[in-house]
Amino acid sequence: MAPAGSPPALNPDMVGYYARRAPDYDDVYRIPARAPELAALRAWLAEAVRGRDVLEVAAGTGHWTAVAATTARRVVATDVNAAMLAHAAARGLGPHVSLRPADAFDLPLLPDAPNTAMAHLWWSHLRRGERGRFLAHLRSRVQPNARLLMLDECDHPDIAPPASRHDAEGNGYEARRLADGEVFAILKNYPDDAELRADLALACDAIEIRRGAYFWAVQAVFR
């Protein structure tokens, strides 16, 4: 038993954390201060996937899947978390959208390789040392010169809790508390533009970064 006054034990099960957060996960998109940036990002994404075939990684509850579905020709949305995909399925995304359970490092090899890949609010959950491996795997699942689209959160002091600890590689871990009081250690990194560009350059060219107060977004082309 932990001594009195010690911090609560941190559960490292990130999949379990998001499964339990699935019913209210979309609250992150209802924070009023974020509304203008989110509106601009939705417009950016809808235009970037217009008429394209999309493979989505870590689709979660399908918030960004639904945005892409308004203009994309086809979307295959994947996530390792069945609880999250159940919420995505309830959105009625249309017959041109399919949902598949899949780990981000074991994505389906589709008969008709998509010309676009997207992964939103996912990059921040990758360890620094696995970013190159993730990009290489994702590149193997899309056409040559496919478009890559990503967006994620910035380290804004009004939104992001301070990291509870960092590991030897410099990865940050945030303490997240659920309604029942259980506290989880969630991997969360906030790269600046230079770090983001350097990592993406391992697999991509034509890297374009846009950064707001709450979110950053990237468009690039796989080599």
Protein Blocks (a to p, Z undefined) as FASTA:
>chain_A
ZZehiacdddfblklmmmmmmmmmmmmmmgfklmmmmmmmmmmmmmmmgoiacddehkln
olmmmmmmmmpmbdcdddfblklmmmmmmnonojkbccddddfklcccdfbacfbdcdeh
klmmpcfklmmmmmmmmmmmmcehiacddddddddfklmccdfbdcfkopacdddddfko
pacddddddddfklmmmmmmmmpghiacdddfkbccdddddZZ
